[in-house]
Amino acid sequence: MATQIDREEFSALLKQGAAQLEISLSERQIEKLLDYLALLVKWNSVYNLTSVREPQQMVIQHLLDAMSALYAFKGAKKVLDVGTGGGLPGMVIAIWALEAEPQLQIHLIDTVKKKTAFLTQVKAELGLENVTVHSGHVEKLTSEESFDVITSRAFAELIDFVKLSGHLLEQDGSMIALKGKKPDEEIQRLPQEWKVEKVVPLTVPGMQAERHLVWMKRAL
């Protein structure tokens, strides 16, 4: 890759984190995660994709943070990552799914064209045939098929997440939001037609901050 990162150091960090999260990653997956990191570092210097500047912190706060939620996507077939930004958690899901969940197709959407241009470049350079990139507002997205899982990380309050993207969810599908502190007030503001199935605390290797997964479904 054009951007130099300490691949040996970050490979060890990823492997250690994966072991703590009980995730099996092949050398090919590790290499692709490092390729993605190198592109993120390179483009971030020009396009400000993320406020995190240090590559080591990108590994912890972005890659390992997304990896901590991977178990939630086991068995999924078609996933939409709303407000994906620089591709989180979507690109990490895609790289993991290449071998772990080969049936999984992931769609990434963001309103910022420089971010979707970056994602398109990542898809091309890493050969991620399981990725589709959309540019625009999710509420205007129409899909021939609906999604069985819709996810977001730092996208919006839960009520906005379900209102803007809920029309794309399969009838029995799940909305999964990656959050920091347990969002009790946001949960209380959810419309009656949505219910929270569970809120699961996450432990991210190297991070002290609180992290939670919020699982939502339509109330029958």
N, C-alpha and C positions, 0 to 999 in steps of 0.2 A: 504494500500500500504506500501511497505517496507520503502520508503522515507517519512519522516515527513515534511509536509508543514502545514502552518496555514490555514486549510480548511475553517474555519469560516470567517477569514479576506478575503481570496481570493474569497470565494463564494459571499460575499457582494460586492466585487470589480467587479466581473463578472456580477452580477445582476444589479448593478448601470450602468455599461457600456452598457449592453444589453438594458436597458431602454432608455439610451441616443441615442442608435442606432435604437431604435424602433424594436427590435428583441425580440420575445417571446421565452424564454427558460424554459423548465420544470426542476423540481428538478433532474430528471434522467439525463438530458443533462448536467446540472451544475456538477453533480457528475462525469460524464464521462470526462468532461473537466478538472476537478481537478485531476482525476486519470491519465489522459494524462500528465498534468503538473508535477505530482509527478514522473512519469517515466522519463520525460524529465530532471528533476533536477537530478535524480539518475544516469541516463546514461551519462549525460553531465559531471559529475565529473570524468569520466573515458575516455569517447570517444570524448569529445569536439565537441558536436553536434552544439552548438551555442556559440557565444562570449558573449552573455548575461548570467550573472552568478546569479544575484539576482532573486529569484522566483517572487517577486512582479513585477519586471521589465519584466519578461517573460510573466506575465499576460497582461501587457500593450502593450509591443512591439511585442509580438507574438500572443497571443490569441485574444485580442481586435483588434489588427491590422488586423488579418485575418477576424474577425467577421464584421469589417466595410465594407468588400467586399461581404458578403454573399448574399445580394440582387441580385447580378449579376448572381447567379447560380439558381435562381428560374426557375422552368420549365425544367431545364437541365436533360438529361437522362444518359449520359455517359461522364464523365469529366476526363481529364488527367492533372495531376499536374507535370510539368516538372522541374527537379532539385529540388525536394521537400525538400531535406536536412533532417531536423528532423520532417518533416511532415506538413510544412506550405506553403500554407494555407490548404492543402489537408485533414489532420486529423480533423481540425476544421470544414471544410465543411462536412466531413463524419458524425461527431457527431451531427451537426445541422440537416443534411438531414435525420437522422434516423426517426425523427418525422415530420419535416417540408416538406421534399421532398422524401418520401419513395421509389419512383421510381428511384432515382439517384444512380448510381454506380460510384465510384471514383477510378481511377487508379493512383498510385504514382510511379514515377520513379526517380532513382538517380544512379550515377556511383559509389558511395562510399559504399562498402559492409557493413561497420559497421553501416551506417545510415539505409540501407534497413533491416539489422538485427534488429535494434531498431524498425523500423516501423512494422516489422512482429510480434515483441513482443507486441507492442501496440495493433495491430489488435487482437491478441489472448487474451490478458488480458481484453480488453474492449468489446470483442465479436462483433467486427465491421464486419458483414458479407457483408457490402456494399463496402468494401475496397479490392483492389488487389494491391500487391506490386511487382514492377519490378526492377531488378538490371541490370544496363548497360547503354549504350548510347541511347538516344532517337532516333537518326537518324537510328539506327539499329533495332528499335522496329517495329515488324509487328503485326498487330491486325486483327482478323477475322472481326471485326466491327470497323468502324472509330468512332471518337469522335465528339459530337456536340459542346463541349466546351473544349478548351485546355488553361490552365492557367500556370502562373509562377510568382514567387516572388523572386526578386534578383537573377535571373538565368543568364541572358545574355542580351546583347543589343538586341533591337527589331528585327533587321535584322537577327541576329543569331537565335533568338527564332522562327521566321517564317520559316527560311531556314532549321533548324534542325528538326522541329516537324510538319511543315505544311502539310506533306504528310499523316498525320494521321487524318486530319480534314475533317469532312463531307463537301460536296460542299457548303452548306449554313451555315456552322458552324461559331463559333466566337472564336478568339484568344483574351484572356483577360490577360493583364500583369499588375501586381501590381508594381507600381513604386513610387519613392520618389518625387523629383521635376518633373514638367512637362517636358518630354524628347523631346523638340522641335527638337534638332539636330538629335536624333535617328529616329524620325518620318520622317525627310527629307531624311534620308538614306535608307528608306524602298524600296524594289524592286517595280517596277510599277505594278506587279500583285497583290499587297496588298494595301488596303486602310484603313485609320483610320476612323472609324465611329464616334467615340466621345472620348473625354478625360474628365473624371469626377473627380473632386477633392473629397477627402475623409477627414472626420474629425474623428480622432481616440481619444476616451476618454483618457485623461491623457497624450497625446502626443502633442508636439508643432511642430514637424517636418512635412513638407509637404508630402502628400501622394496623389497619383493619380491612377486611373484605366484607362488603355488604351485599347479600344475595336477595334479589327481589323477583317476585312473580306477579302475574295478574291475579287478583282476588276473584275466585270463581263464584 
